[in-house]
């Protein structure tokens, strides 16, 4: 049975110039969390693609059956489209989308003009995460991690539970990405919320210390929690991303 996709979880695309940006949402969330950033990039004249990762924006059951290479594979399709049509291509993503940003940055370093991970999960997440490969045989779900937002008027469209098998897949993706961080050589702009209840802020400095890029910058977000793309710092993220892209493109 094909699962129905939530209305605000649909993939999106904006046609612009010959500079493209792949925008990747996070774990248990959907494209809704990335739309303000995507619209800001599009307003700057950029071509933007935002895929919906498999198992997201449908149901917890659907997500529980997914493997991490399905998530990276869907992002890779969008990247291939942009590389085919654009002269310069960048990637940005939130949370697991930031992990995927780094993962693709490792594998396409010679083809990308730059990457912009936002609160990426690479080194540290929940201390129980390493137990999920075993726990998935005992537990089906754990409490949700979504909608960690400082702005009380904003909500993230996300699951209220985390399927443990999917959490085990995220852990596997993080391990692979962490191992290969030195393969990132292209310019990188790292965003990290100072106060994040989902992904440890130590991930930002860890990425900075382990990539091989010479053009690299860490931006601390002082007024947002984890879902910074919907939070008080969302305009600052758009501004800094556009400046970064314009400088390099």
C-alpha positions as YAML, in Angstrom:
chain: A
units: angstrom
residues:
- id: 1
  name: UNK
  ca: [0.00, 0.00, 0.00]
- id: 2
  name: UNK
  ca: [1.33, 3.46, -0.94]
- id: 3
  name: UNK
  ca: [1.26, 5.78, 2.06]
- id: 4
  name: UNK
  ca: [-0.43, 9.17, 1.68]
- id: 5
  name: UNK
  ca: [2.01, 12.07, 2.00]
- id: 6
  name: UNK
  ca: [1.12, 14.98, 4.30]
- id: 7
  name: UNK
  ca: [0.21, 18.17, 2.46]
- id: 8
  name: UNK
  ca: [3.11, 20.14, 3.99]
- id: 9
  name: UNK
  ca: [5.61, 17.31, 3.42]
- id: 10
  name: UNK
  ca: [5.57, 17.45, -0.38]
- id: 11
  name: UNK
  ca: [8.89, 17.83, -2.20]
- id: 12
  name: UNK
  ca: [9.47, 21.29, -3.66]
- id: 13
  name: UNK
  ca: [11.51, 22.99, -6.34]
- id: 14
  name: UNK
  ca: [12.12, 26.59, -7.37]
- id: 15
  name: UNK
  ca: [13.55, 27.51, -10.75]
- id: 16
  name: UNK
  ca: [16.22, 30.21, -10.71]
- id: 17
  name: UNK
  ca: [19.60, 30.81, -12.26]
- id: 18
  name: UNK
  ca: [22.53, 28.53, -13.01]
- id: 19
  name: UNK
  ca: [23.47, 28.17, -9.34]
- id: 20
  name: UNK
  ca: [21.62, 25.36, -7.58]
- id: 21
  name: UNK
  ca: [21.03, 24.41, -3.95]
- id: 22
  name: UNK
  ca: [19.88, 21.05, -2.60]
- id: 23
  name: UNK
  ca: [17.92, 21.50, 0.65]
- id: 24
  name: UNK
  ca: [17.54, 18.41, 2.88]
- id: 25
  name: UNK
  ca: [15.16, 18.06, 5.83]
- id: 26
  name: UNK
  ca: [15.78, 16.21, 9.08]
- id: 27
  name: UNK
  ca: [15.00, 12.91, 10.84]
- id: 28
  name: UNK
  ca: [11.24, 12.39, 11.56]
- id: 29
  name: UNK
  ca: [10.53, 15.85, 10.08]
- id: 30
  name: UNK
  ca: [9.67, 16.84, 6.53]
- id: 31
  name: UNK
  ca: [10.11, 19.52, 3.88]
- id: 32
  name: UNK
  ca: [8.00, 21.98, 5.92]
- id: 33
  name: UNK
  ca: [11.01, 22.65, 8.16]
- id: 34
  name: UNK
  ca: [13.13, 23.72, 5.16]
- id: 35
  name: UNK
  ca: [10.62, 25.77, 3.20]
- id: 36
  name: UNK
  ca: [11.48, 29.23, 4.64]
- id: 37
  name: UNK
  ca: [15.16, 28.68, 3.85]
- id: 38
  name: UNK
  ca: [14.34, 27.37, 0.37]
- id: 39
  name: UNK
  ca: [12.10, 30.37, -0.34]
- id: 40
  name: UNK
  ca: [14.84, 32.72, 0.87]
- id: 41
  name: UNK
  ca: [17.37, 31.09, -1.44]
- id: 42
  name: UNK
  ca: [14.92, 31.18, -4.34]
- id: 43
  name: UNK
  ca: [14.27, 34.90, -3.72]
- id: 44
  name: UNK
  ca: [18.03, 35.40, -4.21]
- id: 45
  name: UNK
  ca: [17.69, 33.96, -7.73]
- id: 46
  name: UNK
  ca: [18.89, 30.43, -6.98]
- id: 47
  name: UNK
  ca: [17.52, 27.13, -8.31]
- id: 48
  name: UNK
  ca: [16.41, 25.08, -5.30]
- id: 49
  name: UNK
  ca: [15.34, 21.44, -4.87]
- id: 50
  name: UNK
  ca: [13.93, 20.01, -1.64]
- id: 51
  name: UNK
  ca: [13.28, 16.26, -1.73]
- id: 52
  name: UNK
  ca: [11.05, 14.37, 0.70]
- id: 53
  name: UNK
  ca: [13.13, 11.60, 2.24]
- id: 54
  name: UNK
  ca: [11.45, 8.14, 2.10]
- id: 55
  name: UNK
  ca: [9.35, 7.28, 5.16]
- id: 56
  name: UNK
  ca: [8.96, 10.92, 6.19]
- id: 57
  name: UNK
  ca: [5.71, 12.87, 6.10]
- id: 58
  name: UNK
  ca: [3.67, 9.66, 5.93]
- id: 59
  name: UNK
  ca: [3.60, 7.42, 9.02]
- id: 60
  name: UNK
  ca: [5.88, 6.09, 11.77]
- id: 61
  name: UNK
  ca: [5.26, 2.57, 10.42]
- id: 62
  name: UNK
  ca: [6.43, 3.63, 6.97]
- id: 63
  name: UNK
  ca: [9.58, 5.17, 8.40]
- id: 64
  name: UNK
  ca: [10.43, 2.12, 10.50]
- id: 65
  name: UNK
  ca: [10.98, 0.02, 7.35]
- id: 66
  name: UNK
  ca: [13.46, 2.43, 5.73]
- id: 67
  name: UNK
  ca: [17.24, 2.11, 5.37]
- id: 68
  name: UNK
  ca: [19.66, 5.02, 5.55]
- id: 69
  name: UNK
  ca: [20.80, 4.58, 1.96]
- id: 70
  name: UNK
  ca: [17.21, 5.25, 0.86]
- id: 71
  name: UNK
  ca: [17.47, 8.69, 2.50]
- id: 72
  name: UNK
  ca: [20.87, 9.48, 1.02]
- id: 73
  name: UNK
  ca: [19.75, 8.00, -2.31]
- id: 74
  name: UNK
  ca: [16.75, 10.31, -2.57]
- id: 75
  name: UNK
  ca: [18.96, 13.31, -1.78]
- id: 76
  name: UNK
  ca: [21.45, 12.07, -4.37]
- id: 77
  name: UNK
  ca: [18.75, 12.09, -7.05]
- id: 78
  name: UNK
  ca: [18.08, 15.76, -6.38]
- id: 79
  name: UNK
  ca: [21.81, 16.46, -6.41]
- id: 80
  name: UNK
  ca: [22.23, 14.70, -9.77]
- id: 81
  name: UNK
  ca: [19.44, 16.82, -11.22]
- id: 82
  name: UNK
  ca: [21.11, 20.04, -10.06]
- id: 83
  name: UNK
  ca: [24.57, 18.97, -11.23]
- id: 84
  name: UNK
  ca: [23.07, 18.27, -14.64]
- id: 85
  name: UNK
  ca: [21.42, 21.70, -14.94]
- id: 86
  name: UNK
  ca: [23.55, 24.13, -12.94]
- id: 87
  name: UNK
  ca: [27.09, 25.52, -13.21]
- id: 88
  name: UNK
  ca: [27.61, 25.64, -9.42]
- id: 89
  name: UNK
  ca: [25.85, 23.45, -6.84]
- id: 90
  name: UNK
  ca: [25.61, 23.74, -3.05]
- id: 91
  name: UNK
  ca: [23.95, 21.57, -0.38]
- id: 92
  name: UNK
  ca: [22.37, 22.54, 2.91]
- id: 93
  name: UNK
  ca: [20.39, 20.45, 5.41]
- id: 94
  name: UNK
  ca: [19.06, 20.40, 8.95]
- id: 95
  name: UNK
  ca: [19.85, 17.74, 11.57]
- id: 96
  name: UNK
  ca: [19.99, 14.40, 9.68]
- id: 97
  name: UNK
  ca: [19.71, 16.58, 6.58]
- id: 98
  name: UNK
  ca: [22.95, 18.17, 7.78]
- id: 99
  name: UNK
  ca: [24.44, 14.71, 8.20]
- id: 100
  name: UNK
  ca: [23.42, 13.92, 4.61]
- id: 101
  name: UNK
  ca: [24.89, 17.27, 3.53]
- id: 102
  name: UNK
  ca: [28.26, 16.18, 4.97]
- id: 103
  name: UNK
  ca: [27.87, 12.64, 3.60]
- id: 104
  name: UNK
  ca: [27.33, 13.93, 0.05]
- id: 105
  name: UNK
  ca: [30.01, 16.55, 0.61]
- id: 106
  name: UNK
  ca: [32.45, 13.71, 1.21]
- id: 107
  name: UNK
  ca: [31.48, 11.86, -1.95]
- id: 108
  name: UNK
  ca: [31.08, 14.81, -4.31]
- id: 109
  name: UNK
  ca: [33.81, 17.13, -3.01]
- id: 110
  name: UNK
  ca: [35.16, 17.74, -6.51]
- id: 111
  name: UNK
  ca: [31.72, 18.58, -7.91]
- id: 112
  name: UNK
  ca: [30.30, 20.83, -5.18]
- id: 113
  name: UNK
  ca: [30.92, 24.57, -4.77]
- id: 114
  name: UNK
  ca: [30.17, 24.37, -1.02]
- id: 115
  name: UNK
  ca: [28.08, 22.82, 1.75]
- id: 116
  name: UNK
  ca: [26.11, 24.35, 4.64]
- id: 117
  name: UNK
  ca: [25.13, 21.84, 7.37]
- id: 118
  name: UNK
  ca: [22.75, 23.11, 10.07]
- id: 119
  name: UNK
  ca: [22.81, 21.36, 13.48]
- id: 120
  name: UNK
  ca: [24.16, 18.26, 11.76]
- id: 121
  name: UNK
  ca: [24.27, 14.99, 13.70]
- id: 122
  name: UNK
  ca: [27.71, 13.47, 13.11]
- id: 123
  name: UNK
  ca: [29.54, 12.87, 16.36]
- id: 124
  name: UNK
  ca: [27.07, 12.99, 19.27]
- id: 125
  name: UNK
  ca: [23.33, 12.59, 19.60]
- id: 126
  name: UNK
  ca: [21.34, 10.76, 22.28]
- id: 127
  name: UNK
  ca: [23.70, 8.58, 24.38]
- id: 128
  name: UNK
  ca: [21.26, 5.70, 23.91]
- id: 129
  name: UNK
  ca: [21.63, 5.81, 20.13]
- id: 130
  name: UNK
  ca: [24.46, 3.24, 20.00]
- id: 131
  name: UNK
  ca: [22.08, 0.77, 21.67]
- id: 132
  name: UNK
  ca: [19.44, 1.03, 18.93]
- id: 133
  name: UNK
  ca: [20.85, -1.76, 16.70]
- id: 134
  name: UNK
  ca: [20.02, -4.13, 19.58]
- id: 135
  name: UNK
  ca: [17.01, -2.25, 21.00]
- id: 136
  name: UNK
  ca: [15.17, -2.44, 17.66]
- id: 137
  name: UNK
  ca: [14.50, -6.12, 18.42]
- id: 138
  name: UNK
  ca: [12.82, -5.17, 21.73]
- id: 139
  name: UNK
  ca: [11.31, -1.69, 21.30]
- id: 140
  name: UNK
  ca: [9.28, -0.45, 18.35]
- id: 141
  name: UNK
  ca: [9.30, 3.27, 19.15]
- id: 142
  name: UNK
  ca: [10.77, 5.82, 21.55]
- id: 143
  name: UNK
  ca: [9.48, 9.36, 22.30]
- id: 144
  name: UNK
  ca: [9.78, 11.88, 19.47]
- id: 145
  name: UNK
  ca: [12.61, 14.37, 19.07]
- id: 146
  name: UNK
  ca: [10.88, 16.87, 16.78]
- id: 147
  name: UNK
  ca: [9.72, 20.48, 17.15]
- id: 148
  name: UNK
  ca: [12.58, 21.60, 19.40]
- id: 149
  name: UNK
  ca: [11.88, 25.29, 18.69]
- id: 150
  name: UNK
  ca: [12.39, 28.32, 20.93]
- id: 151
  name: UNK
  ca: [9.68, 30.37, 19.20]
- id: 152
  name: UNK
  ca: [6.45, 29.37, 21.00]
- id: 153
  name: UNK
  ca: [4.30, 30.26, 17.99]
- id: 154
  name: UNK
  ca: [5.97, 27.80, 15.59]
- id: 155
  name: UNK
  ca: [5.52, 24.05, 15.31]
- id: 156
  name: UNK
  ca: [7.39, 21.54, 13.17]
- id: 157
  name: UNK
  ca: [5.43, 18.98, 11.16]
- id: 158
  name: UNK
  ca: [7.00, 15.76, 12.42]
- id: 159
  name: UNK
  ca: [6.33, 12.41, 14.04]
- id: 160
  name: UNK
  ca: [5.60, 12.31, 17.77]
- id: 161
  name: UNK
  ca: [7.47, 8.99, 18.01]
- id: 162
  name: UNK
  ca: [10.78, 7.70, 16.69]
- id: 163
  name: UNK
  ca: [10.77, 4.17, 15.21]
- id: 164
  name: UNK
  ca: [13.76, 2.44, 16.81]
- id: 165
  name: UNK
  ca: [14.82, 0.60, 13.61]
- id: 166
  name: UNK
  ca: [15.04, 4.00, 11.86]
- id: 167
  name: UNK
  ca: [17.08, 5.40, 14.76]
- id: 168
  name: UNK
  ca: [19.49, 2.49, 14.28]
- id: 169
  name: UNK
  ca: [19.76, 3.46, 10.60]
- id: 170
  name: UNK
  ca: [20.51, 7.07, 11.57]
- id: 171
  name: UNK
  ca: [23.27, 5.84, 13.87]
- id: 172
  name: UNK
  ca: [24.79, 3.85, 11.01]
- id: 173
  name: UNK
  ca: [24.67, 6.91, 8.73]
- id: 174
  name: UNK
  ca: [26.31, 9.05, 11.41]
- id: 175
  name: UNK
  ca: [29.14, 6.53, 11.87]
- id: 176
  name: UNK
  ca: [29.84, 6.40, 8.13]
- id: 177
  name: UNK
  ca: [29.73, 10.18, 7.81]
- id: 178
  name: UNK
  ca: [31.93, 10.75, 10.85]
- id: 179
  name: UNK
  ca: [34.56, 8.34, 9.51]
- id: 180
  name: UNK
  ca: [34.78, 10.11, 6.15]
- id: 181
  name: UNK
  ca: [34.69, 13.77, 7.29]
- id: 182
  name: UNK
  ca: [38.32, 14.34, 6.17]
- id: 183
  name: UNK
  ca: [37.11, 13.76, 2.58]
- id: 184
  name: UNK
  ca: [35.26, 17.10, 2.74]
- id: 185
  name: UNK
  ca: [37.56, 19.55, 0.95]
- id: 186
  name: UNK
  ca: [35.09, 22.07, -0.51]
- id: 187
  name: UNK
  ca: [34.14, 25.31, 1.31]
- id: 188
  name: UNK
  ca: [31.89, 24.67, 4.30]
- id: 189
  name: UNK
  ca: [29.66, 26.93, 6.41]
- id: 190
  name: UNK
  ca: [28.61, 25.20, 9.63]
- id: 191
  name: UNK
  ca: [25.59, 26.42, 11.62]
- id: 192
  name: UNK
  ca: [25.25, 25.31, 15.25]
- id: 193
  name: UNK
  ca: [22.60, 26.30, 17.79]
- id: 194
  name: UNK
  ca: [24.16, 27.19, 21.11]
- id: 195
  name: UNK
  ca: [21.12, 25.69, 22.86]
- id: 196
  name: UNK
  ca: [20.04, 22.44, 21.16]
- id: 197
  name: UNK
  ca: [18.07, 19.73, 22.98]
- id: 198
  name: UNK
  ca: [18.36, 17.13, 20.19]
- id: 199
  name: UNK
  ca: [21.87, 17.31, 18.71]
- id: 200
  name: UNK
  ca: [24.82, 18.24, 20.94]
- id: 201
  name: UNK
  ca: [26.29, 21.64, 19.98]
- id: 202
  name: UNK
  ca: [29.70, 19.91, 20.13]
- id: 203
  name: UNK
  ca: [28.93, 18.54, 16.64]
- id: 204
  name: UNK
  ca: [29.66, 21.93, 15.06]
- id: 205
  name: UNK
  ca: [33.24, 22.28, 16.32]
- id: 206
  name: UNK
  ca: [33.79, 18.55, 15.68]
- id: 207
  name: UNK
  ca: [32.91, 18.98, 12.00]
- id: 208
  name: UNK
  ca: [35.15, 22.05, 11.77]
- id: 209
  name: UNK
  ca: [38.08, 20.16, 13.30]
- id: 210
  name: UNK
  ca: [37.76, 17.09, 11.07]
- id: 211
  name: UNK
  ca: [36.99, 18.34, 7.55]
- id: 212
  name: UNK
  ca: [39.93, 19.04, 5.23]
- id: 213
  name: UNK
  ca: [38.45, 22.29, 3.87]
- id: 214
  name: UNK
  ca: [40.61, 25.39, 4.10]
- id: 215
  name: UNK
  ca: [37.61, 27.68, 3.50]
- id: 216
  name: UNK
  ca: [35.49, 26.95, 6.56]
- id: 217
  name: UNK
  ca: [33.45, 28.93, 9.07]
- id: 218
  name: UNK
  ca: [31.36, 28.09, 12.15]
- id: 219
  name: UNK
  ca: [28.30, 30.27, 12.81]
- id: 220
  name: UNK
  ca: [26.84, 30.04, 16.32]
- id: 221
  name: UNK
  ca: [23.06, 30.52, 16.41]
- id: 222
  name: UNK
  ca: [22.28, 32.28, 19.68]
- id: 223
  name: UNK
  ca: [18.47, 32.45, 19.59]
- id: 224
  name: UNK
  ca: [17.27, 29.08, 18.27]
- id: 225
  name: UNK
  ca: [16.90, 25.51, 19.45]
- id: 226
  name: UNK
  ca: [17.38, 22.50, 17.16]
- id: 227
  name: UNK
  ca: [14.95, 23.32, 14.34]
- id: 228
  name: UNK
  ca: [16.75, 26.60, 13.63]
- id: 229
  name: UNK
  ca: [15.35, 26.87, 10.09]
- id: 230
  name: UNK
  ca: [11.91, 27.59, 11.63]
- id: 231
  name: UNK
  ca: [13.16, 29.45, 14.70]
- id: 232
  name: UNK
  ca: [14.21, 33.00, 15.58]
- id: 233
  name: UNK
  ca: [17.50, 32.71, 13.65]
- id: 234
  name: UNK
  ca: [15.94, 31.59, 10.36]
- id: 235
  name: UNK
  ca: [16.52, 34.93, 8.63]
- id: 236
  name: UNK
  ca: [20.16, 34.95, 9.77]
- id: 237
  name: UNK
  ca: [20.63, 31.48, 8.25]
- id: 238
  name: UNK
  ca: [19.15, 32.65, 4.94]
- id: 239
  name: UNK
  ca: [21.34, 35.76, 4.93]
- id: 240
  name: UNK
  ca: [24.56, 33.89, 5.71]
- id: 241
  name: UNK
  ca: [23.79, 31.11, 3.18]
- id: 242
  name: UNK
  ca: [23.11, 33.63, 0.40]
- id: 243
  name: UNK
  ca: [26.35, 35.53, 1.22]
- id: 244
  name: UNK
  ca: [28.33, 32.27, 1.22]
- id: 245
  name: UNK
  ca: [26.83, 31.14, -2.10]
- id: 246
  name: UNK
  ca: [27.21, 34.52, -3.82]
- id: 247
  name: UNK
  ca: [30.87, 34.72, -2.76]
- id: 248
  name: UNK
  ca: [31.66, 31.29, -4.19]
- id: 249
  name: UNK
  ca: [29.40, 31.28, -7.24]
...
